[in-house]
Amino acid sequence: MGSTELLSELSCRLSYTQSSWTSLEPLFRLRRAVLGLARDRVGHINQVLADRLQFEIGECWLRSAQVARESGQLQEAYSFLLEVKKSKHIEFFLETAKLSWARGNHTEAIGAIRKGLVDTFPQITAALAEEVPEGQKNRPALTSALEIMSKVDRDVLCQGKLLLAKYMEEAANVSNDTVMAIYSEAKSLAKTNEDVFFASARSVDKQIQRFSDEQQLSHADLISYTCILYMRAMMTGPTHLHHCLPRMLSLWLDFADVVVEFTNKKGKDPIMVATVNMASKQLDKIVTTVKIWRKQMPGYYLLTALPQIVSRICNTHTGSFTMISNILAGLLLGPHRQQTFWHMVSVSKNRDANRRNRCNEIFKEASRGKPDMEKFLRDAVALAKKIDELCDAKTEKGVKSVSLRDILKSLPALVNQPDFSPIILPNQRNMIVTLPTADANVQKHEAFPSGLVTIEAIEDSVVVMPSLVQPKKITFRGSDGKMYPFLAKPKDDLRRDCRLMDFNFLLNKLFRKDSEARKRDLHIRTYTVVPTNETSGLIEWVENLKGLRPIILQLHKEEGRYLNSKWCNNYISTKADPIEKKKKNLARCLEDQKGAVFSHWFAKTFPDPQAWLMARMAYTRTTAVMSMMGYIIGLGDRHLENINVDTTNGHTFHVDMNCLFNKGETMEVPEVVPFRLTHNMVDAFGPLGIEGPFRISCEIALSVMRKERDVLMSVLRPFVFDPLVDWAKGSKSGGAEEGMEALRRVQERLTGNVSSNLKKDQRKKGLVNHPLSVEGQVNHVIEQATDQDNLAQMYWGWAPYL
């Protein structure tokens, strides 16, 4: 192996190493020592190789400075930077600026980038200062200067321009036009850099979000420009797909609704008529671009935002609906027809006739002239119908298990037909897309690398759950010979759980992109939820879970305390009791329990000290993430049967997430805590309680959500366009207004505004709330969740005493 191959191999290995100070710094130190010895040995024989080794040593110093800065070791980073300066590394000015910014010296950081760009790239700076000659698109001097530049130099130049634009925008010390001009320069320098298009689109998008409907019409060109930039970013690579696609769809389809609304308005003045016409032309331009973009994109890109696309099936703009219809029909005809079907099946039975008809039209369009497609859709729809029947099948009270042949023999008969189409199991392996890495081939990438598992048969034994609606646990045998259990749940709008899972999948992607969240492995445990109609569907079964309630009651029992209903009734308060009496009862109840016990479970379940510590940290961090997610989305009904813990690793696992958008506030005994943080929950966090790992994880999780609020709001938009059943009942707008109000409250929390627990009309009309910092907001909600006044007012069945 030659020296060049060896050095590139070492660089490649480094890119797969965990990006943390503790793991990388010893590596860099060793590398610098070895490369220094090699340089000294070959210096008098081969000067070219010695210079290359010197460059690599400078590269190691630079990477050390980067890692030190990212882990908050700012003084270390500064001392490493002094070494980088000696080696005259091209990226020195970028790292200097980033370090100044990290130290809070914003003006100094911007000055360092400006000076660095002028000193490092004088020819480019001079060429950019020239005017574009008449009749030409580009500056000739710039084109010739770029041709002689290496790819590495061009990348550094682009990074510099992007960083300058970003810092100027965040420091808000120049106008938007100046920032946009710098983004335009970056675009003219790099035609295939996805970061440039993404950062540029995101910058304009922030301005568009402040527009009213009328302002959107008069700035139609900006909206069209931003959509095209997002599409360009996706065409150059998949890195920002989870942000670009939801935002592009929201911008395009929200704008389409606005254009239709104003087109149909009566009594417009001539100026408004002209504005609407111009906006309509820009909308047509977006649709045309989407059409071209769709042909160049691999189908699995669209799977990442499929729930959003399906929810907009009733878009009122003809061109936009035709485009959505073509996208969905194309997916049904492509390699991902199975995943698309599972996403669309519940819409084909929607109570809204328009939505239902449009979905069935798309099914017809896809199967026209394609007998194999027609057969697949017929079998898949028949299977979904049988699952609905299974959900609703009545069983006698107290029966724990039944035979599938006895309650619905037509279901196994359907699956066992010799010519039954292969249909995939709707589990995470089959439904969640794996995106390509940065250097992979996007077009040839296999989105489901583990292979798809189809339904081979259904086991005869069905377990009936003891809860009120009697959900049934059924087991499919997959084409790989393994068993896959699912829960068939009736009388519940599972679209709620399904969309919340989409929200959680996205959150996990965002956590993985954030270095602090990634370091702590912050994530939410997810599972697949597939609604087969509006009130029933399938939920992927997760093994090794145990509810917190049985664990805590068992621990008390072992210590000789029997916390049964008779014992609990000694402390119960009525709704009419004064708050003081409720507090006294709760305090007495807690006192008689002789303290919290949940931490004992971790010691018993994980007797090895290392396993115990890892499980306790996993529990603390997953509880923190779920608490913040639950607070943002208004998740209620967190009684101890709905919170489970994984007996293999200590992770918190929440189920039955259908009490969303502060629905708990409207219950007979209103919920007044943002999430569950009772004394047993805190006991298992360890000696620091709510301080330390719990609070830090809360702050990191909330800061990621607040930073990415625009894309999170885009993912929640389907709640407005395909409203929930209980919103639609008795609503004049079919549930859309209730959806808008729910999303407004989520947006407020993501901005940092906190509201009191009072009803809307009781909220003080005093000073306008100013947004709190992340730390302030976390502190506020933790105080609310642990406040004895709030816990005393909770419904006794929620068990505020456990």
GIPE-V97085 format. One record per backbone hydrogen bond with DSSP energy under -0.5 kcal/mol. NH is the residue of the N-H (numbers start at 1). CO is the residue of the C=O. E is the energy in kcal/mol with one decimal. If there is no record, write none. Layout:
nh=NH co=CO e=E
nh=NH co=CO e=E
This chain:
nh=6 co=2 e=-2.3
nh=7 co=3 e=-2.6
nh=8 co=4 e=-2.3
nh=9 co=5 e=-2.3
nh=10 co=6 e=-2.2
nh=11 co=7 e=-2.0
nh=12 co=8 e=-2.3
nh=13 co=9 e=-2.4
nh=14 co=10 e=-1.8
nh=15 co=11 e=-1.4
nh=16 co=12 e=-0.6
nh=16 co=13 e=-1.1
nh=17 co=14 e=-1.5
nh=20 co=18 e=-2.1
nh=24 co=20 e=-2.4
nh=25 co=21 e=-2.0
nh=27 co=23 e=-0.5
nh=28 co=24 e=-2.6
nh=29 co=25 e=-2.5
nh=30 co=26 e=-2.2
nh=31 co=27 e=-2.6
nh=32 co=28 e=-2.9
nh=33 co=29 e=-1.9
nh=34 co=30 e=-2.5
nh=35 co=31 e=-3.1
nh=36 co=32 e=-2.1
nh=37 co=33 e=-2.1
nh=38 co=34 e=-2.4
nh=39 co=35 e=-2.6
nh=40 co=36 e=-2.2
nh=41 co=37 e=-1.7
nh=42 co=38 e=-2.2
nh=43 co=39 e=-1.4
nh=45 co=42 e=-1.1
nh=46 co=42 e=-3.2
nh=50 co=46 e=-2.0
nh=51 co=47 e=-2.4
nh=52 co=48 e=-1.9
nh=53 co=49 e=-2.5
nh=54 co=50 e=-2.2
nh=55 co=51 e=-2.1
nh=56 co=52 e=-2.2
nh=57 co=53 e=-2.1
nh=58 co=54 e=-2.1
nh=59 co=55 e=-2.3
nh=60 co=56 e=-2.2
nh=61 co=57 e=-2.2
nh=62 co=58 e=-2.3
nh=63 co=59 e=-2.7
nh=64 co=60 e=-2.3
nh=65 co=61 e=-2.2
nh=66 co=62 e=-2.4
nh=67 co=63 e=-2.7
nh=68 co=64 e=-2.5
nh=69 co=65 e=-2.3
nh=70 co=66 e=-2.7
nh=71 co=67 e=-1.6
nh=72 co=69 e=-1.6
nh=73 co=68 e=-2.7
nh=74 co=72 e=-1.6
nh=77 co=73 e=-2.3
nh=78 co=74 e=-1.9
nh=79 co=75 e=-2.0
nh=80 co=76 e=-2.3
nh=81 co=77 e=-2.1
nh=82 co=78 e=-1.5
nh=83 co=79 e=-0.9
nh=83 co=80 e=-0.6
nh=84 co=80 e=-1.8
nh=85 co=81 e=-2.3
nh=86 co=82 e=-1.0
nh=87 co=83 e=-1.1
nh=88 co=85 e=-1.3
nh=89 co=84 e=-1.1
nh=92 co=89 e=-1.7
nh=95 co=91 e=-2.0
nh=96 co=92 e=-2.2
nh=97 co=93 e=-2.1
nh=98 co=94 e=-2.4
nh=99 co=95 e=-2.3
nh=100 co=96 e=-2.3
nh=101 co=97 e=-2.4
nh=102 co=98 e=-2.4
nh=103 co=99 e=-1.6
nh=104 co=101 e=-1.5
nh=105 co=100 e=-2.5
nh=106 co=104 e=-1.4
nh=109 co=105 e=-1.9
nh=110 co=106 e=-2.3
nh=111 co=107 e=-2.4
nh=112 co=108 e=-2.3
nh=113 co=109 e=-1.9
nh=114 co=110 e=-2.4
nh=115 co=111 e=-2.6
nh=116 co=112 e=-2.4
nh=117 co=113 e=-2.8
nh=118 co=114 e=-2.0
nh=119 co=115 e=-2.9
nh=120 co=116 e=-2.6
nh=121 co=117 e=-2.0
nh=125 co=121 e=-2.2
nh=126 co=122 e=-2.3
nh=127 co=123 e=-2.6
nh=128 co=124 e=-2.8
nh=129 co=125 e=-1.2
nh=130 co=126 e=-0.7
nh=130 co=127 e=-0.8
nh=136 co=133 e=-1.8
nh=140 co=138 e=-0.6
nh=143 co=139 e=-2.2
nh=144 co=140 e=-2.3
nh=145 co=141 e=-2.0
nh=146 co=142 e=-2.4
nh=147 co=143 e=-1.7
nh=148 co=144 e=-1.1
nh=149 co=146 e=-1.0
nh=154 co=150 e=-2.2
nh=155 co=151 e=-2.5
nh=156 co=152 e=-2.2
nh=157 co=153 e=-2.4
nh=158 co=154 e=-2.4
nh=159 co=155 e=-2.7
nh=160 co=156 e=-2.5
nh=161 co=157 e=-2.3
nh=162 co=158 e=-2.8
nh=163 co=159 e=-2.7
nh=164 co=160 e=-2.3
nh=165 co=161 e=-2.4
nh=166 co=162 e=-2.7
nh=167 co=163 e=-2.8
nh=168 co=164 e=-2.3
nh=169 co=165 e=-2.3
nh=170 co=166 e=-2.6
nh=171 co=167 e=-2.7
nh=172 co=168 e=-1.0
nh=173 co=168 e=-1.1
nh=174 co=168 e=-0.5
nh=179 co=175 e=-1.6
nh=180 co=176 e=-2.8
nh=181 co=177 e=-2.1
nh=182 co=178 e=-1.8
nh=183 co=179 e=-2.2
nh=184 co=180 e=-2.5
nh=185 co=181 e=-2.1
nh=186 co=182 e=-2.4
nh=187 co=183 e=-2.3
nh=188 co=184 e=-2.0
nh=189 co=185 e=-1.3
nh=190 co=186 e=-1.7
nh=194 co=192 e=-0.8
nh=196 co=193 e=-0.6
nh=197 co=193 e=-1.4
nh=198 co=194 e=-2.6
nh=199 co=195 e=-2.7
nh=200 co=196 e=-2.1
nh=201 co=197 e=-2.5
nh=202 co=198 e=-2.7
nh=203 co=199 e=-1.8
nh=204 co=200 e=-1.7
nh=205 co=201 e=-2.6
nh=206 co=202 e=-1.8
nh=207 co=203 e=-0.9
nh=208 co=204 e=-2.2
nh=209 co=205 e=-2.1
nh=210 co=207 e=-1.3
nh=211 co=208 e=-2.0
nh=216 co=212 e=-2.1
nh=217 co=213 e=-1.6
nh=218 co=214 e=-1.9
nh=219 co=215 e=-1.4
nh=220 co=217 e=-1.2
nh=222 co=219 e=-0.8
nh=223 co=219 e=-1.5
nh=224 co=220 e=-2.5
nh=225 co=221 e=-2.3
nh=226 co=222 e=-2.4
nh=227 co=223 e=-2.4
nh=228 co=224 e=-2.1
nh=229 co=225 e=-2.1
nh=230 co=226 e=-2.6
nh=231 co=227 e=-2.2
nh=232 co=228 e=-2.5
nh=233 co=229 e=-2.4
nh=234 co=230 e=-2.0
nh=235 co=231 e=-2.1
nh=236 co=232 e=-1.5
nh=237 co=233 e=-0.7
nh=241 co=238 e=-1.7
nh=243 co=240 e=-1.6
nh=244 co=240 e=-3.1
nh=245 co=241 e=-2.3
nh=247 co=243 e=-1.7
nh=248 co=244 e=-2.8
nh=249 co=245 e=-2.5
nh=250 co=246 e=-2.3
nh=251 co=247 e=-2.8
nh=252 co=248 e=-2.6
nh=253 co=249 e=-2.7
nh=254 co=250 e=-2.4
nh=255 co=251 e=-1.9
nh=256 co=252 e=-1.9
nh=257 co=253 e=-1.8
nh=258 co=254 e=-2.0
nh=259 co=255 e=-2.5
nh=260 co=256 e=-2.2
nh=261 co=257 e=-2.4
nh=262 co=258 e=-2.4
nh=263 co=259 e=-2.1
nh=264 co=260 e=-2.1
nh=273 co=269 e=-2.2
nh=274 co=270 e=-2.3
nh=275 co=271 e=-2.4
nh=276 co=272 e=-2.8
nh=277 co=273 e=-2.1
nh=278 co=274 e=-2.3
nh=279 co=275 e=-2.6
nh=280 co=276 e=-2.5
nh=281 co=277 e=-1.9
nh=282 co=278 e=-2.1
nh=283 co=279 e=-2.2
nh=284 co=280 e=-2.2
nh=285 co=281 e=-1.8
nh=286 co=282 e=-2.0
nh=287 co=283 e=-2.5
nh=288 co=284 e=-2.5
nh=289 co=285 e=-2.4
nh=290 co=286 e=-2.8
nh=291 co=287 e=-2.0
nh=292 co=288 e=-1.8
nh=293 co=289 e=-3.1
nh=294 co=290 e=-3.0
nh=295 co=291 e=-1.3
nh=296 co=292 e=-1.1
nh=296 co=293 e=-0.5
nh=297 co=293 e=-1.2
nh=301 co=298 e=-1.4
nh=302 co=298 e=-0.5
nh=302 co=299 e=-0.8
nh=303 co=299 e=-0.9
nh=304 co=300 e=-0.8
nh=304 co=301 e=-1.0
nh=305 co=302 e=-1.4
nh=306 co=303 e=-1.2
nh=308 co=305 e=-0.5
nh=309 co=305 e=-1.9
nh=310 co=306 e=-2.9
nh=311 co=307 e=-1.9
nh=312 co=308 e=-0.8
nh=312 co=309 e=-0.9
nh=313 co=310 e=-1.5
nh=315 co=312 e=-1.8
nh=318 co=316 e=-0.6
nh=321 co=317 e=-2.8
nh=322 co=318 e=-2.7
nh=323 co=319 e=-1.9
nh=324 co=320 e=-2.5
nh=325 co=321 e=-3.1
nh=326 co=322 e=-2.4
nh=327 co=323 e=-2.4
nh=328 co=324 e=-2.6
nh=329 co=325 e=-2.7
nh=330 co=326 e=-2.6
nh=331 co=327 e=-2.1
nh=332 co=328 e=-2.3
nh=333 co=329 e=-1.5
nh=334 co=330 e=-1.0
nh=337 co=334 e=-1.1
nh=340 co=336 e=-2.0
nh=341 co=337 e=-2.5
nh=342 co=338 e=-2.0
nh=343 co=339 e=-1.5
nh=344 co=340 e=-1.5
nh=344 co=341 e=-0.6
nh=345 co=341 e=-2.0
nh=346 co=531 e=-0.5
nh=347 co=344 e=-0.7
nh=348 co=344 e=-1.3
nh=349 co=346 e=-1.2
nh=350 co=347 e=-1.7
nh=353 co=351 e=-0.7
nh=356 co=352 e=-2.6
nh=357 co=353 e=-3.0
nh=358 co=354 e=-2.4
nh=359 co=355 e=-1.9
nh=360 co=356 e=-2.3
nh=361 co=357 e=-2.3
nh=362 co=358 e=-1.9
nh=363 co=359 e=-2.0
nh=364 co=360 e=-2.4
nh=365 co=361 e=-3.0
nh=366 co=362 e=-2.4
nh=367 co=363 e=-1.7
nh=368 co=364 e=-0.9
nh=368 co=365 e=-0.6
nh=370 co=367 e=-2.1
nh=374 co=370 e=-2.4
nh=375 co=371 e=-2.4
nh=376 co=372 e=-2.3
nh=377 co=373 e=-2.7
nh=378 co=374 e=-2.2
nh=379 co=375 e=-2.5
nh=380 co=376 e=-2.8
nh=381 co=377 e=-2.7
nh=382 co=378 e=-1.9
nh=383 co=379 e=-2.3
nh=384 co=380 e=-2.3
nh=385 co=381 e=-2.2
nh=386 co=382 e=-2.1
nh=387 co=383 e=-2.2
nh=388 co=384 e=-2.0
nh=389 co=385 e=-2.0
nh=390 co=386 e=-2.4
nh=391 co=387 e=-2.5
nh=392 co=388 e=-2.0
nh=393 co=389 e=-0.9
nh=393 co=390 e=-0.6
nh=399 co=396 e=-1.7
nh=402 co=462 e=-2.8
nh=404 co=460 e=-3.2
nh=406 co=403 e=-0.6
nh=407 co=403 e=-1.7
nh=408 co=404 e=-2.7
nh=409 co=405 e=-0.5
nh=411 co=408 e=-1.4
nh=412 co=408 e=-0.7
nh=413 co=409 e=-1.6
nh=414 co=410 e=-1.8
nh=415 co=411 e=-2.0
nh=416 co=412 e=-2.4
nh=417 co=414 e=-1.2
nh=420 co=417 e=-1.7
nh=425 co=453 e=-2.2
nh=427 co=425 e=-2.1
nh=430 co=427 e=-0.6
nh=431 co=427 e=-1.8
nh=432 co=428 e=-2.4
nh=433 co=431 e=-0.6
nh=434 co=447 e=-2.4
nh=435 co=433 e=-0.6
nh=440 co=437 e=-1.7
nh=442 co=440 e=-0.7
nh=445 co=441 e=-0.9
nh=447 co=445 e=-0.8
nh=451 co=448 e=-2.0
nh=454 co=452 e=-0.6
nh=455 co=423 e=-2.8
nh=456 co=477 e=-3.0
nh=457 co=477 e=-1.5
nh=459 co=475 e=-2.9
nh=462 co=402 e=-2.8
nh=463 co=473 e=-2.0
nh=464 co=400 e=-3.0
nh=465 co=463 e=-0.6
nh=465 co=471 e=-2.9
nh=470 co=467 e=-1.3
nh=472 co=488 e=-2.2
nh=473 co=463 e=-3.3
nh=474 co=472 e=-0.7
nh=474 co=486 e=-2.4
nh=476 co=484 e=-2.5
nh=477 co=457 e=-3.4
nh=478 co=476 e=-0.6
nh=478 co=482 e=-2.9
nh=479 co=454 e=-1.6
nh=481 co=478 e=-2.0
nh=484 co=476 e=-3.1
nh=486 co=474 e=-3.0
nh=487 co=539 e=-3.1
nh=488 co=472 e=-3.5
nh=488 co=486 e=-0.6
nh=489 co=487 e=-0.8
nh=489 co=537 e=-2.4
nh=492 co=535 e=-2.6
nh=494 co=492 e=-1.6
nh=496 co=493 e=-1.4
nh=498 co=494 e=-2.7
nh=499 co=495 e=-2.7
nh=500 co=496 e=-2.1
nh=501 co=497 e=-2.1
nh=502 co=498 e=-1.8
nh=503 co=499 e=-2.2
nh=504 co=500 e=-2.3
nh=505 co=501 e=-2.9
nh=506 co=502 e=-2.1
nh=507 co=503 e=-2.3
nh=508 co=504 e=-2.4
nh=509 co=505 e=-1.7
nh=510 co=506 e=-2.4
nh=511 co=507 e=-2.7
nh=512 co=508 e=-2.0
nh=513 co=509 e=-1.2
nh=514 co=510 e=-1.0
nh=515 co=513 e=-0.5
nh=518 co=514 e=-2.8
nh=519 co=515 e=-2.3
nh=520 co=516 e=-1.1
nh=521 co=518 e=-1.2
nh=522 co=517 e=-2.5
nh=530 co=538 e=-3.1
nh=531 co=529 e=-0.5
nh=532 co=536 e=-1.7
nh=533 co=536 e=-1.7
nh=537 co=489 e=-1.5
nh=538 co=530 e=-2.6
nh=539 co=487 e=-2.0
nh=540 co=528 e=-2.8
nh=541 co=485 e=-1.9
nh=546 co=645 e=-1.5
nh=548 co=640 e=-1.0
nh=548 co=643 e=-2.2
nh=549 co=640 e=-1.2
nh=551 co=547 e=-1.3
nh=552 co=548 e=-2.7
nh=553 co=549 e=-2.7
nh=554 co=550 e=-2.2
nh=555 co=551 e=-2.1
nh=556 co=552 e=-2.2
nh=557 co=553 e=-2.2
nh=558 co=554 e=-2.3
nh=559 co=555 e=-0.9
nh=559 co=556 e=-0.5
nh=560 co=557 e=-1.8
nh=561 co=556 e=-2.8
nh=562 co=560 e=-0.5
nh=563 co=561 e=-0.9
nh=564 co=562 e=-1.8
nh=568 co=564 e=-2.4
nh=569 co=565 e=-2.2
nh=570 co=567 e=-1.2
nh=571 co=568 e=-1.9
nh=572 co=568 e=-0.5
nh=577 co=574 e=-1.1
nh=582 co=578 e=-1.8
nh=583 co=579 e=-2.5
nh=584 co=580 e=-2.3
nh=585 co=581 e=-2.5
nh=586 co=582 e=-2.3
nh=587 co=583 e=-2.8
nh=588 co=584 e=-2.6
nh=589 co=585 e=-2.3
nh=590 co=586 e=-2.5
nh=591 co=587 e=-2.3
nh=592 co=588 e=-2.3
nh=593 co=589 e=-0.7
nh=593 co=590 e=-0.6
nh=594 co=591 e=-1.4
nh=595 co=590 e=-1.0
nh=600 co=597 e=-1.8
nh=601 co=597 e=-0.6
nh=601 co=598 e=-1.1
nh=602 co=598 e=-0.8
nh=603 co=599 e=-1.4
nh=604 co=600 e=-2.1
nh=605 co=601 e=-2.9
nh=606 co=602 e=-2.4
nh=612 co=608 e=-2.8
nh=613 co=609 e=-2.5
nh=614 co=610 e=-2.5
nh=615 co=611 e=-2.6
nh=616 co=612 e=-2.5
nh=617 co=613 e=-2.4
nh=618 co=614 e=-2.5
nh=619 co=615 e=-2.6
nh=620 co=616 e=-2.5
nh=621 co=617 e=-2.7
nh=622 co=618 e=-2.6
nh=623 co=619 e=-2.2
nh=624 co=620 e=-1.9
nh=625 co=621 e=-2.4
nh=626 co=622 e=-2.4
nh=627 co=623 e=-2.3
nh=628 co=624 e=-2.2
nh=629 co=625 e=-2.7
nh=630 co=626 e=-2.9
nh=631 co=627 e=-2.2
nh=632 co=628 e=-2.4
nh=633 co=629 e=-2.3
nh=634 co=630 e=-0.9
nh=635 co=630 e=-3.0
nh=636 co=659 e=-3.4
nh=639 co=637 e=-1.2
nh=642 co=639 e=-1.7
nh=644 co=642 e=-0.5
nh=644 co=653 e=-3.0
nh=645 co=546 e=-2.3
nh=646 co=651 e=-2.8
nh=647 co=544 e=-2.5
nh=647 co=645 e=-0.5
nh=649 co=646 e=-0.6
nh=650 co=646 e=-2.6
nh=653 co=644 e=-2.9
nh=655 co=642 e=-2.4
nh=658 co=656 e=-0.9
nh=660 co=658 e=-1.3
nh=661 co=633 e=-2.2
nh=662 co=634 e=-1.9
nh=663 co=634 e=-0.6
nh=663 co=660 e=-1.1
nh=665 co=662 e=-1.5
nh=666 co=663 e=-1.7
nh=667 co=664 e=-1.1
nh=670 co=668 e=-0.7
nh=671 co=664 e=-1.9
nh=682 co=678 e=-2.0
nh=683 co=679 e=-2.0
nh=684 co=680 e=-1.3
nh=685 co=682 e=-1.7
nh=686 co=683 e=-1.2
nh=689 co=686 e=-1.6
nh=691 co=688 e=-1.9
nh=694 co=691 e=-0.9
nh=695 co=690 e=-0.7
nh=696 co=692 e=-2.6
nh=697 co=693 e=-2.5
nh=698 co=694 e=-2.3
nh=699 co=695 e=-2.5
nh=700 co=696 e=-2.5
nh=701 co=697 e=-2.6
nh=702 co=698 e=-2.7
nh=703 co=699 e=-2.3
nh=704 co=700 e=-2.1
nh=705 co=701 e=-2.0
nh=706 co=702 e=-2.7
nh=707 co=703 e=-2.2
nh=708 co=704 e=-1.8
nh=709 co=706 e=-1.1
nh=712 co=708 e=-1.9
nh=713 co=709 e=-2.5
nh=714 co=710 e=-1.5
nh=715 co=711 e=-1.6
nh=716 co=712 e=-1.2
nh=717 co=713 e=-0.7
nh=717 co=714 e=-0.7
nh=719 co=716 e=-1.8
nh=720 co=717 e=-2.3
nh=721 co=717 e=-1.5
nh=722 co=718 e=-2.4
nh=723 co=720 e=-0.6
nh=727 co=724 e=-0.6
nh=728 co=724 e=-1.9
nh=729 co=725 e=-1.4
nh=731 co=728 e=-1.8
nh=734 co=731 e=-1.0
nh=736 co=733 e=-1.1
nh=739 co=735 e=-1.9
nh=740 co=736 e=-2.4
nh=741 co=737 e=-2.3
nh=742 co=738 e=-2.3
nh=743 co=739 e=-2.4
nh=744 co=740 e=-2.0
nh=745 co=741 e=-1.7
nh=746 co=742 e=-1.6
nh=747 co=743 e=-2.7
nh=748 co=744 e=-2.1
nh=749 co=745 e=-2.0
nh=750 co=746 e=-2.3
nh=751 co=747 e=-1.1
nh=751 co=748 e=-0.6
nh=752 co=748 e=-0.9
nh=752 co=749 e=-0.6
nh=753 co=748 e=-2.4
nh=762 co=759 e=-1.4
nh=763 co=759 e=-1.3
nh=763 co=760 e=-0.6
nh=772 co=752 e=-2.7
nh=777 co=773 e=-2.6
nh=778 co=774 e=-2.6
nh=779 co=775 e=-2.4
nh=780 co=776 e=-2.3
nh=781 co=777 e=-2.3
nh=782 co=778 e=-2.3
nh=783 co=779 e=-2.2
nh=784 co=780 e=-2.0
nh=785 co=781 e=-2.4
nh=786 co=782 e=-1.8
nh=787 co=783 e=-1.0
nh=791 co=787 e=-2.4
nh=792 co=788 e=-2.4
nh=793 co=789 e=-0.9
nh=793 co=790 e=-0.7
nh=794 co=790 e=-0.5
nh=794 co=791 e=-1.0
nh=798 co=795 e=-1.5
nh=799 co=796 e=-1.4
nh=802 co=799 e=-1.4
